[in-house]
Amino acid sequence: MGMPVRINDDLYEQARAQAQAERRTIAGQIEFWAVVGRTALDNPDLPIDFVRDLLVARAEGPTLATPFVPEGKRD
């Protein structure tokens, strides 16, 4: 269920620009930022870029994943 939330005009404009670049809605962009932030706070030992990339990869699902092949097992 969506809830209206007041945010700073500057934050809204930043979200709008980023949402357009990443093909999300503005609300979707703000939700993504919130999930990244919450996950980063829950895992302070992980770099923020790693957290973001992990969340993006999980959203893409296994069909776009490249299988992991350990070194020495490659043909």
CHARMM internal coordinates of N, CA and C (Angstrom, degrees):
IC EDIT
DIST 1 N 1 CA 1.4472
DIST 1 CA 1 C 1.5252
ANGL 1 N 1 CA 1 C 108.29
DIST 1 C 2 N 1.3138
ANGL 1 CA 1 C 2 N 116.60
DIHE 1 N 1 CA 1 C 2 N 130.60
DIST 2 N 2 CA 1.4557
ANGL 1 C 2 N 2 CA 121.23
DIHE 1 CA 1 C 2 N 2 CA 179.07
DIST 2 CA 2 C 1.5185
ANGL 2 N 2 CA 2 C 111.77
DIHE 1 C 2 N 2 CA 2 C -81.89
DIST 2 C 3 N 1.3020
ANGL 2 CA 2 C 3 N 114.89
DIHE 2 N 2 CA 2 C 3 N 147.17
DIST 3 N 3 CA 1.4611
ANGL 2 C 3 N 3 CA 121.38
DIHE 2 CA 2 C 3 N 3 CA 178.24
DIST 3 CA 3 C 1.5237
ANGL 3 N 3 CA 3 C 107.91
DIHE 2 C 3 N 3 CA 3 C -130.09
DIST 3 C 4 N 1.3145
ANGL 3 CA 3 C 4 N 117.60
DIHE 3 N 3 CA 3 C 4 N 131.56
DIST 4 N 4 CA 1.4665
ANGL 3 C 4 N 4 CA 118.57
DIHE 3 CA 3 C 4 N 4 CA 176.10
DIST 4 CA 4 C 1.5273
ANGL 4 N 4 CA 4 C 110.27
DIHE 3 C 4 N 4 CA 4 C -69.65
DIST 4 C 5 N 1.3355
ANGL 4 CA 4 C 5 N 114.88
DIHE 4 N 4 CA 4 C 5 N 138.42
DIST 5 N 5 CA 1.4604
ANGL 4 C 5 N 5 CA 121.50
DIHE 4 CA 4 C 5 N 5 CA -178.20
DIST 5 CA 5 C 1.5194
ANGL 5 N 5 CA 5 C 108.07
DIHE 4 C 5 N 5 CA 5 C -135.67
DIST 5 C 6 N 1.3136
ANGL 5 CA 5 C 6 N 116.95
DIHE 5 N 5 CA 5 C 6 N 137.93
DIST 6 N 6 CA 1.4598
ANGL 5 C 6 N 6 CA 120.95
DIHE 5 CA 5 C 6 N 6 CA 175.81
DIST 6 CA 6 C 1.5210
ANGL 6 N 6 CA 6 C 108.83
DIHE 5 C 6 N 6 CA 6 C -86.73
DIST 6 C 7 N 1.3389
ANGL 6 CA 6 C 7 N 115.03
DIHE 6 N 6 CA 6 C 7 N 131.96
DIST 7 N 7 CA 1.4582
ANGL 6 C 7 N 7 CA 119.47
DIHE 6 CA 6 C 7 N 7 CA 175.79
DIST 7 CA 7 C 1.5194
ANGL 7 N 7 CA 7 C 108.68
DIHE 6 C 7 N 7 CA 7 C -133.28
DIST 7 C 8 N 1.2977
ANGL 7 CA 7 C 8 N 116.10
DIHE 7 N 7 CA 7 C 8 N 162.22
DIST 8 N 8 CA 1.4515
ANGL 7 C 8 N 8 CA 123.82
DIHE 7 CA 7 C 8 N 8 CA 178.78
DIST 8 CA 8 C 1.5302
ANGL 8 N 8 CA 8 C 109.93
DIHE 7 C 8 N 8 CA 8 C -60.38
DIST 8 C 9 N 1.3260
ANGL 8 CA 8 C 9 N 117.36
DIHE 8 N 8 CA 8 C 9 N 142.77
DIST 9 N 9 CA 1.4646
ANGL 8 C 9 N 9 CA 121.50
DIHE 8 CA 8 C 9 N 9 CA -179.96
DIST 9 CA 9 C 1.5269
ANGL 9 N 9 CA 9 C 112.07
DIHE 8 C 9 N 9 CA 9 C -59.45
DIST 9 C 10 N 1.3310
ANGL 9 CA 9 C 10 N 117.07
DIHE 9 N 9 CA 9 C 10 N -38.80
DIST 10 N 10 CA 1.4615
ANGL 9 C 10 N 10 CA 120.04
DIHE 9 CA 9 C 10 N 10 CA 179.31
DIST 10 CA 10 C 1.5305
ANGL 10 N 10 CA 10 C 111.27
DIHE 9 C 10 N 10 CA 10 C -64.26
DIST 10 C 11 N 1.3252
ANGL 10 CA 10 C 11 N 116.98
DIHE 10 N 10 CA 10 C 11 N -42.33
DIST 11 N 11 CA 1.4588
ANGL 10 C 11 N 11 CA 120.91
DIHE 10 CA 10 C 11 N 11 CA 178.07
DIST 11 CA 11 C 1.5223
ANGL 11 N 11 CA 11 C 110.27
DIHE 10 C 11 N 11 CA 11 C -63.14
DIST 11 C 12 N 1.3156
ANGL 11 CA 11 C 12 N 117.01
DIHE 11 N 11 CA 11 C 12 N -40.72
DIST 12 N 12 CA 1.4627
ANGL 11 C 12 N 12 CA 121.16
DIHE 11 CA 11 C 12 N 12 CA 178.13
DIST 12 CA 12 C 1.5228
ANGL 12 N 12 CA 12 C 110.90
DIHE 11 C 12 N 12 CA 12 C -60.35
DIST 12 C 13 N 1.3303
ANGL 12 CA 12 C 13 N 117.09
DIHE 12 N 12 CA 12 C 13 N -45.48
DIST 13 N 13 CA 1.4633
ANGL 12 C 13 N 13 CA 120.95
DIHE 12 CA 12 C 13 N 13 CA -179.54
DIST 13 CA 13 C 1.5253
ANGL 13 N 13 CA 13 C 111.22
DIHE 12 C 13 N 13 CA 13 C -65.31
DIST 13 C 14 N 1.3287
ANGL 13 CA 13 C 14 N 117.13
DIHE 13 N 13 CA 13 C 14 N -38.94
DIST 14 N 14 CA 1.4662
ANGL 13 C 14 N 14 CA 120.29
DIHE 13 CA 13 C 14 N 14 CA 176.68
DIST 14 CA 14 C 1.5291
ANGL 14 N 14 CA 14 C 110.58
DIHE 13 C 14 N 14 CA 14 C -64.41
DIST 14 C 15 N 1.3268
ANGL 14 CA 14 C 15 N 115.93
DIHE 14 N 14 CA 14 C 15 N -41.75
DIST 15 N 15 CA 1.4668
ANGL 14 C 15 N 15 CA 120.41
DIHE 14 CA 14 C 15 N 15 CA 178.51
DIST 15 CA 15 C 1.5207
ANGL 15 N 15 CA 15 C 110.77
DIHE 14 C 15 N 15 CA 15 C -65.20
DIST 15 C 16 N 1.3218
ANGL 15 CA 15 C 16 N 116.90
DIHE 15 N 15 CA 15 C 16 N -39.57
DIST 16 N 16 CA 1.4604
ANGL 15 C 16 N 16 CA 120.89
DIHE 15 CA 15 C 16 N 16 CA 179.08
DIST 16 CA 16 C 1.5222
ANGL 16 N 16 CA 16 C 110.80
DIHE 15 C 16 N 16 CA 16 C -61.78
DIST 16 C 17 N 1.3292
ANGL 16 CA 16 C 17 N 116.88
DIHE 16 N 16 CA 16 C 17 N -46.51
DIST 17 N 17 CA 1.4571
ANGL 16 C 17 N 17 CA 121.11
DIHE 16 CA 16 C 17 N 17 CA -179.61
DIST 17 CA 17 C 1.5302
ANGL 17 N 17 CA 17 C 111.24
DIHE 16 C 17 N 17 CA 17 C -64.62
DIST 17 C 18 N 1.3276
ANGL 17 CA 17 C 18 N 116.45
DIHE 17 N 17 CA 17 C 18 N -45.57
DIST 18 N 18 CA 1.4642
ANGL 17 C 18 N 18 CA 119.96
DIHE 17 CA 17 C 18 N 18 CA -179.74
DIST 18 CA 18 C 1.5239
ANGL 18 N 18 CA 18 C 111.03
DIHE 17 C 18 N 18 CA 18 C -67.11
DIST 18 C 19 N 1.3219
ANGL 18 CA 18 C 19 N 117.08
DIHE 18 N 18 CA 18 C 19 N -38.89
DIST 19 N 19 CA 1.4604
ANGL 18 C 19 N 19 CA 121.44
DIHE 18 CA 18 C 19 N 19 CA 179.06
DIST 19 CA 19 C 1.5191
ANGL 19 N 19 CA 19 C 110.74
DIHE 18 C 19 N 19 CA 19 C -61.54
DIST 19 C 20 N 1.3043
ANGL 19 CA 19 C 20 N 116.45
DIHE 19 N 19 CA 19 C 20 N -41.91
DIST 20 N 20 CA 1.4632
ANGL 19 C 20 N 20 CA 120.08
DIHE 19 CA 19 C 20 N 20 CA 179.08
DIST 20 CA 20 C 1.5274
ANGL 20 N 20 CA 20 C 109.88
DIHE 19 C 20 N 20 CA 20 C -64.20
DIST 20 C 21 N 1.3203
ANGL 20 CA 20 C 21 N 117.18
DIHE 20 N 20 CA 20 C 21 N -43.47
DIST 21 N 21 CA 1.4590
ANGL 20 C 21 N 21 CA 121.26
DIHE 20 CA 20 C 21 N 21 CA -178.95
DIST 21 CA 21 C 1.5276
ANGL 21 N 21 CA 21 C 111.95
DIHE 20 C 21 N 21 CA 21 C -65.37
DIST 21 C 22 N 1.3263
ANGL 21 CA 21 C 22 N 116.82
DIHE 21 N 21 CA 21 C 22 N -34.48
DIST 22 N 22 CA 1.4619
ANGL 21 C 22 N 22 CA 120.86
DIHE 21 CA 21 C 22 N 22 CA -176.47
DIST 22 CA 22 C 1.5271
ANGL 22 N 22 CA 22 C 112.54
DIHE 21 C 22 N 22 CA 22 C -102.43
DIST 22 C 23 N 1.3187
ANGL 22 CA 22 C 23 N 116.16
DIHE 22 N 22 CA 22 C 23 N 9.60
DIST 23 N 23 CA 1.4717
ANGL 22 C 23 N 23 CA 122.93
DIHE 22 CA 22 C 23 N 23 CA 176.92
DIST 23 CA 23 C 1.5241
ANGL 23 N 23 CA 23 C 112.83
DIHE 22 C 23 N 23 CA 23 C 55.93
DIST 23 C 24 N 1.3459
ANGL 23 CA 23 C 24 N 114.34
DIHE 23 N 23 CA 23 C 24 N 47.66
DIST 24 N 24 CA 1.4659
ANGL 23 C 24 N 24 CA 121.48
DIHE 23 CA 23 C 24 N 24 CA 174.58
DIST 24 CA 24 C 1.5188
ANGL 24 N 24 CA 24 C 108.09
DIHE 23 C 24 N 24 CA 24 C -119.80
DIST 24 C 25 N 1.3160
ANGL 24 CA 24 C 25 N 115.75
DIHE 24 N 24 CA 24 C 25 N 166.26
DIST 25 N 25 CA 1.4555
ANGL 24 C 25 N 25 CA 119.47
DIHE 24 CA 24 C 25 N 25 CA 168.84
DIST 25 CA 25 C 1.5220
ANGL 25 N 25 CA 25 C 107.56
DIHE 24 C 25 N 25 CA 25 C -76.16
DIST 25 C 26 N 1.3105
ANGL 25 CA 25 C 26 N 116.97
DIHE 25 N 25 CA 25 C 26 N 164.31
DIST 26 N 26 CA 1.4607
ANGL 25 C 26 N 26 CA 120.08
DIHE 25 CA 25 C 26 N 26 CA 177.33
DIST 26 CA 26 C 1.5258
ANGL 26 N 26 CA 26 C 109.60
DIHE 25 C 26 N 26 CA 26 C -62.97
DIST 26 C 27 N 1.3120
ANGL 26 CA 26 C 27 N 116.57
DIHE 26 N 26 CA 26 C 27 N -43.86
DIST 27 N 27 CA 1.4681
ANGL 26 C 27 N 27 CA 119.84
DIHE 26 CA 26 C 27 N 27 CA 177.43
DIST 27 CA 27 C 1.5212
ANGL 27 N 27 CA 27 C 110.60
DIHE 26 C 27 N 27 CA 27 C -62.20
DIST 27 C 28 N 1.3194
ANGL 27 CA 27 C 28 N 117.22
DIHE 27 N 27 CA 27 C 28 N -40.51
DIST 28 N 28 CA 1.4611
ANGL 27 C 28 N 28 CA 121.23
DIHE 27 CA 27 C 28 N 28 CA 177.91
DIST 28 CA 28 C 1.5103
ANGL 28 N 28 CA 28 C 112.05
DIHE 27 C 28 N 28 CA 28 C -62.49
DIST 28 C 29 N 1.3411
ANGL 28 CA 28 C 29 N 116.54
DIHE 28 N 28 CA 28 C 29 N -38.12
DIST 29 N 29 CA 1.4596
ANGL 28 C 29 N 29 CA 120.44
DIHE 28 CA 28 C 29 N 29 CA 178.89
DIST 29 CA 29 C 1.5220
ANGL 29 N 29 CA 29 C 110.96
DIHE 28 C 29 N 29 CA 29 C -66.25
DIST 29 C 30 N 1.3152
ANGL 29 CA 29 C 30 N 116.62
DIHE 29 N 29 CA 29 C 30 N -44.13
DIST 30 N 30 CA 1.4648
ANGL 29 C 30 N 30 CA 120.34
DIHE 29 CA 29 C 30 N 30 CA 179.23
DIST 30 CA 30 C 1.5277
ANGL 30 N 30 CA 30 C 110.16
DIHE 29 C 30 N 30 CA 30 C -65.28
DIST 30 C 31 N 1.3340
ANGL 30 CA 30 C 31 N 117.61
DIHE 30 N 30 CA 30 C 31 N -39.90
DIST 31 N 31 CA 1.4615
ANGL 30 C 31 N 31 CA 120.42
DIHE 30 CA 30 C 31 N 31 CA 176.18
DIST 31 CA 31 C 1.5259
ANGL 31 N 31 CA 31 C 110.79
DIHE 30 C 31 N 31 CA 31 C -62.38
DIST 31 C 32 N 1.3382
ANGL 31 CA 31 C 32 N 117.14
DIHE 31 N 31 CA 31 C 32 N -41.63
DIST 32 N 32 CA 1.4612
ANGL 31 C 32 N 32 CA 120.73
DIHE 31 CA 31 C 32 N 32 CA 178.55
DIST 32 CA 32 C 1.5207
ANGL 32 N 32 CA 32 C 110.49
DIHE 31 C 32 N 32 CA 32 C -61.16
DIST 32 C 33 N 1.3311
ANGL 32 CA 32 C 33 N 117.07
DIHE 32 N 32 CA 32 C 33 N -46.81
DIST 33 N 33 CA 1.4625
ANGL 32 C 33 N 33 CA 120.63
DIHE 32 CA 32 C 33 N 33 CA 177.36
DIST 33 CA 33 C 1.5241
ANGL 33 N 33 CA 33 C 110.79
DIHE 32 C 33 N 33 CA 33 C -58.15
DIST 33 C 34 N 1.3309
ANGL 33 CA 33 C 34 N 116.88
DIHE 33 N 33 CA 33 C 34 N -41.19
DIST 34 N 34 CA 1.4655
ANGL 33 C 34 N 34 CA 120.56
DIHE 33 CA 33 C 34 N 34 CA -179.29
DIST 34 CA 34 C 1.5300
ANGL 34 N 34 CA 34 C 111.02
DIHE 33 C 34 N 34 CA 34 C -64.47
DIST 34 C 35 N 1.3273
ANGL 34 CA 34 C 35 N 117.14
DIHE 34 N 34 CA 34 C 35 N -41.89
DIST 35 N 35 CA 1.4664
ANGL 34 C 35 N 35 CA 120.64
DIHE 34 CA 34 C 35 N 35 CA 179.48
DIST 35 CA 35 C 1.5236
ANGL 35 N 35 CA 35 C 110.37
DIHE 34 C 35 N 35 CA 35 C -66.45
DIST 35 C 36 N 1.3457
ANGL 35 CA 35 C 36 N 116.55
DIHE 35 N 35 CA 35 C 36 N -43.13
DIST 36 N 36 CA 1.4639
ANGL 35 C 36 N 36 CA 119.73
DIHE 35 CA 35 C 36 N 36 CA 177.50
DIST 36 CA 36 C 1.5308
ANGL 36 N 36 CA 36 C 109.80
DIHE 35 C 36 N 36 CA 36 C -60.27
DIST 36 C 37 N 1.3115
ANGL 36 CA 36 C 37 N 116.79
DIHE 36 N 36 CA 36 C 37 N -46.35
DIST 37 N 37 CA 1.4625
ANGL 36 C 37 N 37 CA 120.65
DIHE 36 CA 36 C 37 N 37 CA -179.94
DIST 37 CA 37 C 1.5010
ANGL 37 N 37 CA 37 C 112.91
DIHE 36 C 37 N 37 CA 37 C -62.67
DIST 37 C 38 N 1.3181
ANGL 37 CA 37 C 38 N 116.61
DIHE 37 N 37 CA 37 C 38 N -44.68
DIST 38 N 38 CA 1.4691
ANGL 37 C 38 N 38 CA 120.27
DIHE 37 CA 37 C 38 N 38 CA 179.48
DIST 38 CA 38 C 1.5236
ANGL 38 N 38 CA 38 C 110.75
DIHE 37 C 38 N 38 CA 38 C -63.81
DIST 38 C 39 N 1.3319
ANGL 38 CA 38 C 39 N 116.27
DIHE 38 N 38 CA 38 C 39 N -43.68
DIST 39 N 39 CA 1.4594
ANGL 38 C 39 N 39 CA 120.47
DIHE 38 CA 38 C 39 N 39 CA 179.59
DIST 39 CA 39 C 1.5208
ANGL 39 N 39 CA 39 C 110.96
DIHE 38 C 39 N 39 CA 39 C -64.73
DIST 39 C 40 N 1.3327
ANGL 39 CA 39 C 40 N 116.94
DIHE 39 N 39 CA 39 C 40 N -40.02
DIST 40 N 40 CA 1.4705
ANGL 39 C 40 N 40 CA 120.59
DIHE 39 CA 39 C 40 N 40 CA 178.50
DIST 40 CA 40 C 1.5296
ANGL 40 N 40 CA 40 C 110.70
DIHE 39 C 40 N 40 CA 40 C -64.56
DIST 40 C 41 N 1.3134
ANGL 40 CA 40 C 41 N 117.14
DIHE 40 N 40 CA 40 C 41 N -39.96
DIST 41 N 41 CA 1.4675
ANGL 40 C 41 N 41 CA 119.95
DIHE 40 CA 40 C 41 N 41 CA 178.15
DIST 41 CA 41 C 1.5227
ANGL 41 N 41 CA 41 C 111.58
DIHE 40 C 41 N 41 CA 41 C -66.92
DIST 41 C 42 N 1.3233
ANGL 41 CA 41 C 42 N 116.60
DIHE 41 N 41 CA 41 C 42 N -34.55
DIST 42 N 42 CA 1.4656
ANGL 41 C 42 N 42 CA 120.76
DIHE 41 CA 41 C 42 N 42 CA 178.08
DIST 42 CA 42 C 1.5267
ANGL 42 N 42 CA 42 C 112.13
DIHE 41 C 42 N 42 CA 42 C -73.89
DIST 42 C 43 N 1.3400
ANGL 42 CA 42 C 43 N 117.04
DIHE 42 N 42 CA 42 C 43 N -18.99
DIST 43 N 43 CA 1.4663
ANGL 42 C 43 N 43 CA 122.49
DIHE 42 CA 42 C 43 N 43 CA -176.89
DIST 43 CA 43 C 1.5214
ANGL 43 N 43 CA 43 C 109.75
DIHE 42 C 43 N 43 CA 43 C -132.89
DIST 43 C 44 N 1.3279
ANGL 43 CA 43 C 44 N 117.97
DIHE 43 N 43 CA 43 C 44 N 66.53
DIST 44 N 44 CA 1.4681
ANGL 43 C 44 N 44 CA 120.54
DIHE 43 CA 43 C 44 N 44 CA -173.65
DIST 44 CA 44 C 1.5254
ANGL 44 N 44 CA 44 C 114.60
DIHE 43 C 44 N 44 CA 44 C -63.88
DIST 44 C 45 N 1.3272
ANGL 44 CA 44 C 45 N 117.42
DIHE 44 N 44 CA 44 C 45 N -15.72
DIST 45 N 45 CA 1.4590
ANGL 44 C 45 N 45 CA 120.44
DIHE 44 CA 44 C 45 N 45 CA 179.66
DIST 45 CA 45 C 1.5240
ANGL 45 N 45 CA 45 C 113.05
DIHE 44 C 45 N 45 CA 45 C -81.44
DIST 45 C 46 N 1.3416
ANGL 45 CA 45 C 46 N 117.89
DIHE 45 N 45 CA 45 C 46 N -10.55
DIST 46 N 46 CA 1.4623
ANGL 45 C 46 N 46 CA 121.56
DIHE 45 CA 45 C 46 N 46 CA -179.02
DIST 46 CA 46 C 1.5232
ANGL 46 N 46 CA 46 C 110.88
DIHE 45 C 46 N 46 CA 46 C -96.66
DIST 46 C 47 N 1.3374
ANGL 46 CA 46 C 47 N 117.85
DIHE 46 N 46 CA 46 C 47 N 139.75
DIST 47 N 47 CA 1.4636
ANGL 46 C 47 N 47 CA 120.18
DIHE 46 CA 46 C 47 N 47 CA 175.58
DIST 47 CA 47 C 1.5339
ANGL 47 N 47 CA 47 C 110.44
DIHE 46 C 47 N 47 CA 47 C -65.11
DIST 47 C 48 N 1.3111
ANGL 47 CA 47 C 48 N 116.31
DIHE 47 N 47 CA 47 C 48 N 144.59
DIST 48 N 48 CA 1.4667
ANGL 47 C 48 N 48 CA 121.20
DIHE 47 CA 47 C 48 N 48 CA -177.06
DIST 48 CA 48 C 1.5254
ANGL 48 N 48 CA 48 C 111.69
DIHE 47 C 48 N 48 CA 48 C -60.21
DIST 48 C 49 N 1.3297
ANGL 48 CA 48 C 49 N 117.91
DIHE 48 N 48 CA 48 C 49 N -36.29
DIST 49 N 49 CA 1.4686
ANGL 48 C 49 N 49 CA 120.20
DIHE 48 CA 48 C 49 N 49 CA 178.14
DIST 49 CA 49 C 1.5205
ANGL 49 N 49 CA 49 C 111.19
DIHE 48 C 49 N 49 CA 49 C -63.72
DIST 49 C 50 N 1.3253
ANGL 49 CA 49 C 50 N 116.76
DIHE 49 N 49 CA 49 C 50 N -37.39
DIST 50 N 50 CA 1.4602
ANGL 49 C 50 N 50 CA 120.76
DIHE 49 CA 49 C 50 N 50 CA 177.28
DIST 50 CA 50 C 1.5258
ANGL 50 N 50 CA 50 C 110.32
DIHE 49 C 50 N 50 CA 50 C -65.02
DIST 50 C 51 N 1.3208
ANGL 50 CA 50 C 51 N 116.80
DIHE 50 N 50 CA 50 C 51 N -43.67
DIST 51 N 51 CA 1.4688
ANGL 50 C 51 N 51 CA 121.59
DIHE 50 CA 50 C 51 N 51 CA 178.95
DIST 51 CA 51 C 1.5233
ANGL 51 N 51 CA 51 C 109.81
DIHE 50 C 51 N 51 CA 51 C -59.53
DIST 51 C 52 N 1.3334
ANGL 51 CA 51 C 52 N 116.72
DIHE 51 N 51 CA 51 C 52 N -48.45
DIST 52 N 52 CA 1.4698
ANGL 51 C 52 N 52 CA 120.89
DIHE 51 CA 51 C 52 N 52 CA 179.98
DIST 52 CA 52 C 1.5270
ANGL 52 N 52 CA 52 C 110.87
DIHE 51 C 52 N 52 CA 52 C -60.24
DIST 52 C 53 N 1.3293
ANGL 52 CA 52 C 53 N 116.94
DIHE 52 N 52 CA 52 C 53 N -48.54
DIST 53 N 53 CA 1.4624
ANGL 52 C 53 N 53 CA 120.38
DIHE 52 CA 52 C 53 N 53 CA -178.00
DIST 53 CA 53 C 1.5240
ANGL 53 N 53 CA 53 C 111.71
DIHE 52 C 53 N 53 CA 53 C -63.91
DIST 53 C 54 N 1.3203
ANGL 53 CA 53 C 54 N 116.88
DIHE 53 N 53 CA 53 C 54 N -36.95
DIST 54 N 54 CA 1.4595
ANGL 53 C 54 N 54 CA 120.68
DIHE 53 CA 53 C 54 N 54 CA 178.00
DIST 54 CA 54 C 1.5280
ANGL 54 N 54 CA 54 C 111.18
DIHE 53 C 54 N 54 CA 54 C -64.43
DIST 54 C 55 N 1.3256
ANGL 54 CA 54 C 55 N 116.82
DIHE 54 N 54 CA 54 C 55 N -43.59
DIST 55 N 55 CA 1.4650
ANGL 54 C 55 N 55 CA 119.99
DIHE 54 CA 54 C 55 N 55 CA 179.05
DIST 55 CA 55 C 1.5268
ANGL 55 N 55 CA 55 C 111.48
DIHE 54 C 55 N 55 CA 55 C -65.39
DIST 55 C 56 N 1.3194
ANGL 55 CA 55 C 56 N 117.10
DIHE 55 N 55 CA 55 C 56 N -38.44
DIST 56 N 56 CA 1.4693
ANGL 55 C 56 N 56 CA 120.58
DIHE 55 CA 55 C 56 N 56 CA 177.29
DIST 56 CA 56 C 1.5266
ANGL 56 N 56 CA 56 C 109.80
DIHE 55 C 56 N 56 CA 56 C -64.98
DIST 56 C 57 N 1.3290
ANGL 56 CA 56 C 57 N 116.78
DIHE 56 N 56 CA 56 C 57 N -44.75
DIST 57 N 57 CA 1.4651
ANGL 56 C 57 N 57 CA 120.48
DIHE 56 CA 56 C 57 N 57 CA -179.76
DIST 57 CA 57 C 1.5300
ANGL 57 N 57 CA 57 C 111.24
DIHE 56 C 57 N 57 CA 57 C -62.86
DIST 57 C 58 N 1.3089
ANGL 57 CA 57 C 58 N 116.92
DIHE 57 N 57 CA 57 C 58 N -40.64
DIST 58 N 58 CA 1.4730
ANGL 57 C 58 N 58 CA 119.72
DIHE 57 CA 57 C 58 N 58 CA 178.49
DIST 58 CA 58 C 1.5203
ANGL 58 N 58 CA 58 C 111.16
DIHE 57 C 58 N 58 CA 58 C -64.27
DIST 58 C 59 N 1.3414
ANGL 58 CA 58 C 59 N 116.42
DIHE 58 N 58 CA 58 C 59 N -36.57
DIST 59 N 59 CA 1.4643
ANGL 58 C 59 N 59 CA 119.95
DIHE 58 CA 58 C 59 N 59 CA 179.28
DIST 59 CA 59 C 1.5250
ANGL 59 N 59 CA 59 C 111.55
DIHE 58 C 59 N 59 CA 59 C -69.67
DIST 59 C 60 N 1.3264
ANGL 59 CA 59 C 60 N 117.15
DIHE 59 N 59 CA 59 C 60 N -30.91
DIST 60 N 60 CA 1.4590
ANGL 59 C 60 N 60 CA 120.77
DIHE 59 CA 59 C 60 N 60 CA 179.62
DIST 60 CA 60 C 1.5203
ANGL 60 N 60 CA 60 C 111.65
DIHE 59 C 60 N 60 CA 60 C -69.35
DIST 60 C 61 N 1.3111
ANGL 60 CA 60 C 61 N 116.82
DIHE 60 N 60 CA 60 C 61 N -30.05
DIST 61 N 61 CA 1.4551
ANGL 60 C 61 N 61 CA 120.76
DIHE 60 CA 60 C 61 N 61 CA 179.21
DIST 61 CA 61 C 1.5156
ANGL 61 N 61 CA 61 C 112.67
DIHE 60 C 61 N 61 CA 61 C 84.73
DIST 61 C 62 N 1.3173
ANGL 61 CA 61 C 62 N 116.39
DIHE 61 N 61 CA 61 C 62 N 173.61
DIST 62 N 62 CA 1.4661
ANGL 61 C 62 N 62 CA 120.86
DIHE 61 CA 61 C 62 N 62 CA -174.09
DIST 62 CA 62 C 1.5250
ANGL 62 N 62 CA 62 C 114.54
DIHE 61 C 62 N 62 CA 62 C -72.58
DIST 62 C 63 N 1.3184
ANGL 62 CA 62 C 63 N 119.13
DIHE 62 N 62 CA 62 C 63 N -18.06
DIST 63 N 63 CA 1.4614
ANGL 62 C 63 N 63 CA 120.25
DIHE 62 CA 62 C 63 N 63 CA -176.68
DIST 63 CA 63 C 1.5221
ANGL 63 N 63 CA 63 C 112.48
DIHE 62 C 63 N 63 CA 63 C -67.21
DIST 63 C 64 N 1.3345
ANGL 63 CA 63 C 64 N 118.31
DIHE 63 N 63 CA 63 C 64 N -26.06
DIST 64 N 64 CA 1.4641
ANGL 63 C 64 N 64 CA 121.39
DIHE 63 CA 63 C 64 N 64 CA 179.44
DIST 64 CA 64 C 1.5206
ANGL 64 N 64 CA 64 C 112.50
DIHE 63 C 64 N 64 CA 64 C -98.74
DIST 64 C 65 N 1.3148
ANGL 64 CA 64 C 65 N 117.06
DIHE 64 N 64 CA 64 C 65 N -0.03
DIST 65 N 65 CA 1.4545
ANGL 64 C 65 N 65 CA 120.98
DIHE 64 CA 64 C 65 N 65 CA -176.10
DIST 65 CA 65 C 1.5250
ANGL 65 N 65 CA 65 C 111.31
DIHE 64 C 65 N 65 CA 65 C -77.82
DIST 65 C 66 N 1.3110
ANGL 65 CA 65 C 66 N 114.86
DIHE 65 N 65 CA 65 C 66 N 148.74
DIST 66 N 66 CA 1.4615
ANGL 65 C 66 N 66 CA 121.50
DIHE 65 CA 65 C 66 N 66 CA 172.99
DIST 66 CA 66 C 1.5195
ANGL 66 N 66 CA 66 C 106.94
DIHE 65 C 66 N 66 CA 66 C -97.12
DIST 66 C 67 N 1.3193
ANGL 66 CA 66 C 67 N 117.48
DIHE 66 N 66 CA 66 C 67 N 125.17
DIST 67 N 67 CA 1.4697
ANGL 66 C 67 N 67 CA 119.29
DIHE 66 CA 66 C 67 N 67 CA -179.12
DIST 67 CA 67 C 1.5257
ANGL 67 N 67 CA 67 C 111.54
DIHE 66 C 67 N 67 CA 67 C -60.61
DIST 67 C 68 N 1.3187
ANGL 67 CA 67 C 68 N 116.32
DIHE 67 N 67 CA 67 C 68 N 141.89
DIST 68 N 68 CA 1.4490
ANGL 67 C 68 N 68 CA 121.79
DIHE 67 CA 67 C 68 N 68 CA 177.35
DIST 68 CA 68 C 1.5259
ANGL 68 N 68 CA 68 C 109.04
DIHE 67 C 68 N 68 CA 68 C -79.20
DIST 68 C 69 N 1.3212
ANGL 68 CA 68 C 69 N 115.66
DIHE 68 N 68 CA 68 C 69 N 127.85
DIST 69 N 69 CA 1.4534
ANGL 68 C 69 N 69 CA 121.66
DIHE 68 CA 68 C 69 N 69 CA 176.03
DIST 69 CA 69 C 1.5140
ANGL 69 N 69 CA 69 C 107.72
DIHE 68 C 69 N 69 CA 69 C -122.86
DIST 69 C 70 N 1.3462
ANGL 69 CA 69 C 70 N 118.03
DIHE 69 N 69 CA 69 C 70 N 113.95
DIST 70 N 70 CA 1.4538
ANGL 69 C 70 N 70 CA 120.05
DIHE 69 CA 69 C 70 N 70 CA -179.39
DIST 70 CA 70 C 1.5224
ANGL 70 N 70 CA 70 C 111.35
DIHE 69 C 70 N 70 CA 70 C -62.11
DIST 70 C 71 N 1.3319
ANGL 70 CA 70 C 71 N 116.50
DIHE 70 N 70 CA 70 C 71 N 150.55
DIST 71 N 71 CA 1.4597
ANGL 70 C 71 N 71 CA 120.44
DIHE 70 CA 70 C 71 N 71 CA 177.13
DIST 71 CA 71 C 1.5253
ANGL 71 N 71 CA 71 C 108.95
DIHE 70 C 71 N 71 CA 71 C -60.29
DIST 71 C 72 N 1.2976
ANGL 71 CA 71 C 72 N 116.26
DIHE 71 N 71 CA 71 C 72 N 144.30
DIST 72 N 72 CA 1.4627
ANGL 71 C 72 N 72 CA 121.09
DIHE 71 CA 71 C 72 N 72 CA -177.99
DIST 72 CA 72 C 1.5149
ANGL 72 N 72 CA 72 C 111.95
DIHE 71 C 72 N 72 CA 72 C 91.31
DIST 72 C 73 N 1.3339
ANGL 72 CA 72 C 73 N 117.66
DIHE 72 N 72 CA 72 C 73 N -15.18
DIST 73 N 73 CA 1.4659
ANGL 72 C 73 N 73 CA 121.50
DIHE 72 CA 72 C 73 N 73 CA 179.27
DIST 73 CA 73 C 1.5281
ANGL 73 N 73 CA 73 C 111.56
DIHE 72 C 73 N 73 CA 73 C -104.28
DIST 73 C 74 N 1.3213
ANGL 73 CA 73 C 74 N 116.00
DIHE 73 N 73 CA 73 C 74 N 0.14
DIST 74 N 74 CA 1.4660
ANGL 73 C 74 N 74 CA 119.82
DIHE 73 CA 73 C 74 N 74 CA -177.51
DIST 74 CA 74 C 1.5223
ANGL 74 N 74 CA 74 C 109.86
DIHE 73 C 74 N 74 CA 74 C -80.01
DIST 74 C 75 N 1.2973
ANGL 74 CA 74 C 75 N 115.64
DIHE 74 N 74 CA 74 C 75 N 148.27
DIST 75 N 75 CA 1.4838
ANGL 74 C 75 N 75 CA 120.80
DIHE 74 CA 74 C 75 N 75 CA 177.87
DIST 75 CA 75 C 1.4938
ANGL 75 N 75 CA 75 C 111.85
DIHE 74 C 75 N 75 CA 75 C -83.17
END
COOR INIT
IC SEED 1 N 1 CA 1 C
IC BUILD
